[in-house]
Every structure is written in C-alpha cells, then in structure tokens.
C-alpha cells in the first residue's frame, strides 16, 4: 500500500468538507439575514431558504464517495502518487463548487426574501454550481479504471 494514495483519499474528503462548510456559512448567513428582514417587515419568512443554506452539504458526500473509490483503487494496486494528485485536484474542484454554490444560494435567499418570488430560478443556478462537483467526482471515478 502506498501512503501517498491514502493521503490523497483523505484529502479529497477533507478538502470537499471544508468547501461545504464555507458554502453553508455563506448561504446560511444570507438566509438568516433575509429571514430577519421578513420578520421586521411582518412578512412570512420562507422556509424554502433553508434549501439554499443546505445545498453545499452535498459536496461532502461527493468527497466521501470519491474517497471510498480511491481507497478501493489503492487496495487494487493503483499508483499512490496519482491518487494524491487526484485527491488534491478533485477535492479543490468539489470545494470550490460548494463555495460558488453558497454564494449563489446567498443571492437566491436575498432575492427570495425581498420578493417572495423566483425560487425555481434561483435553485436552478444553485444546481448548476452543483454540477461542477458531480462532474469532478464522476470523471475522477471514471479515471480510476
């Protein structure tokens, strides 16, 4: 077993989770601010804003899934150095997807809080950000062979 492969597998999970945490913090802060404005204006505070705050959490799962696949590949003789590079590169791609998703979710929460309209449009943009993480995970898994 190659220690660099294990480090790469751990890093893909860790880096992805850091991105999720940052994205959740960004979107969650905006959702809380939008709810506060709704309460101050005596308007209903849409609970659908919680969707924006929670959306970046899925990137942690993608990192976990990829970590498991990388560990299996390592047990089957994959090159540890290659897995280290994959762990860092894929982890960063997934993390930045979560951060972008948090920013898009923050804008969506802000807009929904002000207008009460457009949820489907806003969540579509959040979903596009998610696609980057899915591509990183799936294409990395495909390259494991």
C-alpha positions as a Python dict, from the first residue, in 0.01 Angstrom:
ca = {
    (1, 'X'): (0, 0, 0),
    (2, 'X'): (122, 345, -88),
    (3, 'X'): (92, 612, 185),
    (4, 'X'): (52, 889, -75),
    (5, 'X'): (-265, 721, -202),
    (6, 'X'): (-412, 716, 147),
    (7, 'X'): (-322, 1081, 194),
    (8, 'X'): (-491, 1163, -139),
    (9, 'X'): (-805, 972, -41),
    (10, 'X'): (-819, 1156, 290),
    (11, 'X'): (-757, 1493, 130),
    (12, 'X'): (-1041, 1459, -121),
    (13, 'X'): (-1282, 1409, 169),
    (14, 'X'): (-1130, 1680, 388),
    (15, 'X'): (-1100, 1946, 119),
    (16, 'X'): (-1455, 1878, -1),
    (17, 'X'): (-1589, 1912, 353),
    (18, 'X'): (-1405, 2242, 405),
    (19, 'X'): (-1569, 2376, 89),
    (20, 'X'): (-1909, 2260, 212),
    (21, 'X'): (-1859, 2435, 543),
    (22, 'X'): (-1761, 2761, 377),
    (23, 'X'): (-2053, 2742, 131),
    (24, 'X'): (-2302, 2664, 406),
    (25, 'X'): (-2172, 2955, 610),
    (26, 'X'): (-2212, 3196, 319),
    (27, 'X'): (-2562, 3084, 219),
    (28, 'X'): (-2676, 3034, 577),
    (29, 'X'): (-2576, 3384, 679),
    (30, 'X'): (-2770, 3530, 388),
    (31, 'X'): (-3076, 3318, 468),
    (32, 'X'): (-3073, 3435, 829),
    (33, 'X'): (-3043, 3797, 717),
    (34, 'X'): (-3329, 3756, 471),
    (35, 'X'): (-3547, 3597, 739),
    (36, 'X'): (-3469, 3886, 972),
    (37, 'X'): (-3580, 4136, 708),
    (38, 'X'): (-3902, 3939, 658),
    (39, 'X'): (-3975, 3935, 1030),
    (40, 'X'): (-3904, 4308, 1062),
    (41, 'X'): (-4145, 4378, 776),
    (42, 'X'): (-4408, 4141, 923),
    (43, 'X'): (-4387, 3926, 609),
    (44, 'X'): (-4382, 3546, 608),
    (45, 'X'): (-4025, 3414, 619),
    (46, 'X'): (-3999, 3140, 353),
    (47, 'X'): (-3854, 2820, 495),
    (48, 'X'): (-3751, 2728, 140),
    (49, 'X'): (-3446, 2947, 204),
    (50, 'X'): (-3314, 2660, 413),
    (51, 'X'): (-3260, 2480, 82),
    (52, 'X'): (-3007, 2744, -20),
    (53, 'X'): (-2821, 2712, 310),
    (54, 'X'): (-2807, 2332, 300),
    (55, 'X'): (-2725, 2281, -67),
    (56, 'X'): (-2343, 2292, -28),
    (57, 'X'): (-2356, 1999, 214),
    (58, 'X'): (-2384, 1751, -72),
    (59, 'X'): (-2026, 1819, -176),
    (60, 'X'): (-1911, 1650, 145),
    (61, 'X'): (-2089, 1335, 29),
    (62, 'X'): (-1923, 1356, -311),
    (63, 'X'): (-1584, 1379, -141),
    (64, 'X'): (-1671, 1079, 75),
    (65, 'X'): (-1785, 870, -223),
    (66, 'X'): (-1470, 955, -416),
    (67, 'X'): (-1256, 879, -109),
    (68, 'X'): (-1410, 532, -87),
    (69, 'X'): (-1349, 466, -457),
    (70, 'X'): (-991, 587, -429),
    (71, 'X'): (-930, 361, -129),
    (72, 'X'): (-1064, 64, -325),
    (73, 'X'): (-843, 154, -622),
    (74, 'X'): (-544, 179, -390),
    (75, 'X'): (-617, -167, -247),
    (76, 'X'): (-627, -294, -606),
    (77, 'X'): (-280, -157, -681),
    (78, 'X'): (-342, 198, -809),
    (79, 'X'): (-48, 438, -808),
    (80, 'X'): (-39, 636, -483),
    (81, 'X'): (115, 946, -636),
    (82, 'X'): (-159, 958, -897),
    (83, 'X'): (-421, 926, -624),
    (84, 'X'): (-257, 1203, -424),
    (85, 'X'): (-283, 1435, -723),
    (86, 'X'): (-641, 1327, -786),
    (87, 'X'): (-733, 1383, -422),
    (88, 'X'): (-598, 1736, -418),
    (89, 'X'): (-731, 1835, -761),
    (90, 'X'): (-1073, 1678, -725),
    (91, 'X'): (-1107, 1795, -365),
    (92, 'X'): (-1040, 2153, -469),
    (93, 'X'): (-1285, 2131, -761),
    (94, 'X'): (-1555, 1996, -531),
    (95, 'X'): (-1476, 2253, -260),
    (96, 'X'): (-1488, 2548, -498),
    (97, 'X'): (-1818, 2418, -633),
    (98, 'X'): (-1957, 2426, -278),
    (99, 'X'): (-1828, 2779, -221),
    (100, 'X'): (-1978, 2900, -550),
    (101, 'X'): (-2300, 2726, -458),
    (102, 'X'): (-2303, 2906, -124),
    (103, 'X'): (-2260, 3240, -299),
    (104, 'X'): (-2539, 3162, -546),
    (105, 'X'): (-2758, 3040, -259),
    (106, 'X'): (-2690, 3361, -69),
    (107, 'X'): (-2805, 3568, -364),
    (108, 'X'): (-3111, 3345, -403),
    (109, 'X'): (-3202, 3377, -35),
    (110, 'X'): (-3163, 3754, -52),
    (111, 'X'): (-3381, 3783, -362),
    (112, 'X'): (-3645, 3544, -233),
    (113, 'X'): (-3660, 3727, 99),
    (114, 'X'): (-3723, 4058, -76),
    (115, 'X'): (-3966, 3944, -344),
    (116, 'X'): (-4110, 3611, -228),
    (117, 'X'): (-4078, 3503, -591),
    (118, 'X'): (-3838, 3319, -818),
    (119, 'X'): (-3742, 3017, -608),
    (120, 'X'): (-3726, 2785, -911),
    (121, 'X'): (-3496, 3023, -1098),
    (122, 'X'): (-3264, 3067, -802),
    (123, 'X'): (-3241, 2697, -720),
    (124, 'X'): (-3160, 2623, -1086),
    (125, 'X'): (-2847, 2836, -1058),
    (126, 'X'): (-2756, 2660, -734),
    (127, 'X'): (-2798, 2332, -920),
    (128, 'X'): (-2562, 2441, -1196),
    (129, 'X'): (-2295, 2503, -932),
    (130, 'X'): (-2362, 2151, -800),
    (131, 'X'): (-2295, 2005, -1145),
    (132, 'X'): (-1928, 2102, -1125),
    (133, 'X'): (-1885, 1884, -815),
    (134, 'X'): (-2072, 1597, -976),
    (135, 'X'): (-1852, 1615, -1285),
    (136, 'X'): (-1537, 1624, -1071),
    (137, 'X'): (-1648, 1320, -876),
    (138, 'X'): (-1777, 1112, -1167),
    (139, 'X'): (-1493, 1189, -1406),
    (140, 'X'): (-1237, 1118, -1134),
    (141, 'X'): (-1407, 788, -1058),
    (142, 'X'): (-1408, 702, -1428),
    (143, 'X'): (-1034, 761, -1446),
    (144, 'X'): (-975, 512, -1164),
    (145, 'X'): (-1049, 234, -1413),
}
